[in-house]
Amino acid sequence: MNKNTLPPGTASPYPSPILSKLREADADVGAALNSACGDCPVSVWHCAGENIEALKCFCPALHQITWTKSGPAIKLCDAREHEIVAYKARTTI
């Protein structure tokens, strides 16, 4: 394994601001947090107001919606692993 890769499923230091805000409002975001997108540094989470049913995630690396409440969750993703390495490199002093 080289310095630009991580073991699949490595914990990310990035907390999603949207998922954190919804969790603080007692929304059930457990399924979202358990997806590969839940703590991916490039995930773009969005929903209509506080409506958890409308929660979606767009992935700029894959160029598609990658998570909805009714769809299957991505569990492993190379883009996530690469972005965690890049995020750690940007934020490590």
Rosetta silent file (secondary structure, phi, psi, omega in degrees, C-alpha in Angstrom):
SEQUENCE: MNKNTLPPGTASPYPSPILSKLREADADVGAALNSACGDCPVSVWHCAGENIEALKCFCPALHQITWTKSGPAIKLCDAREHEIVAYKARTTI
SCORE:     score description
SCORE:     0.000 S_00000001
   1 L     0.000  130.747  179.724    0.000    0.000    0.000 S_00000001
   2 L   -94.990  177.681 -174.586    1.440    3.383   -0.942 S_00000001
   3 L   -68.991  -11.852 -178.882    0.999    6.731    0.811 S_00000001
   4 L   -98.202    9.488  178.308   -1.889    7.685   -1.497 S_00000001
   5 L  -131.721  159.120  178.536   -4.147    4.795   -0.499 S_00000001
   6 L  -130.419  159.165  172.087   -5.852    3.639    2.660 S_00000001
   7 L   -61.506  140.618  179.267   -7.378    0.329    3.688 S_00000001
   8 L   -52.276  136.688  177.685  -10.998    0.206    2.462 S_00000001
   9 L    81.425   13.860  178.874  -13.399    1.651    4.994 S_00000001
  10 L   -59.696  138.695  179.199  -10.777    3.747    6.808 S_00000001
  11 L   -62.889  139.396  179.955  -12.351    6.221    9.212 S_00000001
  12 L  -100.424  142.393  175.938  -12.505    9.736    7.865 S_00000001
  13 L   -81.785   -0.042 -174.874  -11.693   12.833    9.918 S_00000001
  14 L   -95.602  116.440  173.392  -14.317   14.764    7.940 S_00000001
  15 L   -94.184  131.938  177.447  -17.758   15.265    9.504 S_00000001
  16 L   -68.989  123.523  178.161  -20.490   16.331    7.091 S_00000001
  17 H   -60.841  -37.933 -179.161  -21.884   19.695    8.254 S_00000001
  18 H   -68.029  -47.859  179.679  -25.345   18.856    6.850 S_00000001
  19 H   -64.590  -37.251  177.491  -25.532   15.411    8.476 S_00000001
  20 H   -63.144  -43.040  179.674  -24.225   16.877   11.747 S_00000001
  21 H   -64.180  -43.535  179.192  -26.895   19.604   11.664 S_00000001
  22 H   -65.015  -39.280  179.193  -29.664   17.086   10.957 S_00000001
  23 H   -64.930  -39.423  177.501  -28.414   14.791   13.728 S_00000001
  24 H   -62.378  -28.204  178.873  -28.452   17.726   16.181 S_00000001
  25 L   -88.442   15.412  179.124  -32.098   18.232   15.200 S_00000001
  26 L    64.272   26.113  175.300  -32.750   14.589   16.172 S_00000001
  27 L   -79.133  147.417  179.285  -33.178   13.470   12.572 S_00000001
  28 L   -83.567   93.831 -179.539  -32.490    9.804   11.873 S_00000001
  29 L  -109.666   16.149 -178.143  -29.386   10.037    9.692 S_00000001
  30 H   -55.617  -44.398 -179.192  -27.891    6.717   10.764 S_00000001
  31 H   -64.717  -38.009  178.422  -28.240    5.081    7.350 S_00000001
  32 H   -66.610  -43.434  179.855  -26.576    8.064    5.685 S_00000001
  33 H   -65.274  -28.136 -179.449  -23.713    8.058    8.188 S_00000001
  34 L   -84.471   -1.966  176.320  -23.185    4.340    7.613 S_00000001
  35 L   -87.959  164.349  176.481  -22.708    4.803    3.879 S_00000001
  36 H   -61.649  -28.795 -178.801  -19.339    5.517    2.279 S_00000001
  37 H   -75.123  -19.320 -173.301  -20.688    8.993    1.518 S_00000001
  38 H   -56.303  -34.458  179.056  -21.479    9.728    5.171 S_00000001
  39 H  -130.018   24.921  178.544  -18.019   11.036    5.984 S_00000001
  40 L   -76.700  131.642 -178.558  -16.545   11.539    2.515 S_00000001
  41 L   -63.314  -20.827 -179.894  -14.776   14.903    2.174 S_00000001
  42 L  -105.364    0.764  179.930  -16.271   15.558   -1.284 S_00000001
  43 L   -64.213  142.534  179.488  -19.833   14.397   -0.635 S_00000001
  44 E  -118.845   94.501 -179.251  -22.445   17.080   -1.262 S_00000001
  45 E   -85.739  141.705  178.998  -25.418   16.416    1.032 S_00000001
  46 E  -156.298  152.044  174.932  -28.615   18.366    0.488 S_00000001
  47 L  -156.329  163.353  178.896  -32.297   18.270    1.365 S_00000001
  48 L   -81.295  106.658 -179.115  -35.373   20.446    1.153 S_00000001
  49 L    61.450 -133.795  179.399  -35.454   22.279    4.482 S_00000001
  50 L  -100.092   14.926 -176.284  -35.329   19.893    7.409 S_00000001
  51 L   -75.630   98.737 -178.137  -37.127   17.134    5.480 S_00000001
  52 H   -63.007  -27.509  179.126  -35.003   14.037    6.097 S_00000001
  53 H   -64.627  -25.986 -178.417  -37.085   12.097    3.555 S_00000001
  54 H   -94.333    4.122 -178.116  -35.709   14.376    0.819 S_00000001
  55 L   -61.943  133.168  178.285  -32.059   13.960    1.901 S_00000001
  56 E  -141.048  159.832  174.174  -29.714   13.184   -0.993 S_00000001
  57 E  -127.420  130.198  173.801  -26.008   13.047   -1.624 S_00000001
  58 E  -106.505  136.001  178.551  -24.325   14.125   -4.844 S_00000001
  59 E  -108.726  114.026  177.804  -20.810   12.904   -5.567 S_00000001
  60 L   -69.302  -22.006  177.943  -18.693   15.231   -7.712 S_00000001
  61 L   -73.860  -39.623 -179.006  -16.163   12.424   -8.228 S_00000001
  62 L   -94.937  -11.282  178.871  -18.774   10.022   -9.641 S_00000001
  63 L    60.741   42.790  179.409  -20.966   12.787  -11.150 S_00000001
  64 E  -159.945  164.552  171.196  -24.208   11.340   -9.794 S_00000001
  65 E   -70.887  125.287 -175.131  -26.596   11.154   -6.866 S_00000001
  66 E  -111.420   -9.631  178.562  -25.030    8.473   -4.686 S_00000001
  67 E  -149.981  131.486  168.403  -27.403    8.296   -1.714 S_00000001
  68 E  -137.764  159.732 -178.623  -31.132    8.627   -1.172 S_00000001
  69 L   -61.709  -31.698 -176.398  -33.198    7.303    1.704 S_00000001
  70 L   -93.822   -8.807 -176.433  -34.941    4.805   -0.584 S_00000001
  71 L   -99.121  170.533  177.486  -31.918    3.661   -2.587 S_00000001
  72 L   -71.066  144.438 -179.072  -29.066    1.252   -1.879 S_00000001
  73 L   -91.567  139.879  172.998  -26.115    2.759   -0.013 S_00000001
  74 L   -75.717  128.082 -178.189  -22.586    2.695   -1.348 S_00000001
  75 L  -101.213  -34.800  179.098  -20.452    0.929    1.249 S_00000001
  76 L  -130.798  138.288 -176.837  -16.978    1.055   -0.347 S_00000001
  77 L  -152.342  123.791  178.101  -15.670    3.697   -2.749 S_00000001
  78 H   -61.879  -39.224 -179.357  -12.189    4.370   -4.107 S_00000001
  79 H   -58.927  -41.014  178.504  -12.974    8.066   -4.603 S_00000001
  80 H   -59.968  -46.664 -178.218  -13.745    8.374   -0.879 S_00000001
  81 H   -62.863  -42.441  177.718  -10.437    6.770    0.078 S_00000001
  82 H   -64.228  -40.274 -178.908   -8.457    9.047   -2.268 S_00000001
  83 H   -70.031  -30.986  175.747  -10.267   12.125   -0.980 S_00000001
  84 H   -65.326  -43.006  177.235   -9.564   11.208    2.663 S_00000001
  85 H   -59.361  -46.465 -179.807   -5.838   11.056    1.846 S_00000001
  86 H   -64.500  -41.521  179.157   -6.065   14.464    0.129 S_00000001
  87 H   -61.719  -45.130  179.623   -8.131   15.925    3.012 S_00000001
  88 H   -63.397  -38.444  179.228   -5.594   14.707    5.588 S_00000001
  89 H   -65.816  -36.465  179.677   -2.736   16.179    3.541 S_00000001
  90 H   -73.551  -29.756 -172.747   -4.512   19.578    3.380 S_00000001
  91 H  -103.894   -5.995  179.357   -5.377   19.679    7.069 S_00000001
  92 L   -84.020  130.488 -179.616   -2.247   18.186    8.643 S_00000001
  93 L   -97.904    0.000    0.000    0.115   20.770   10.050 S_00000001
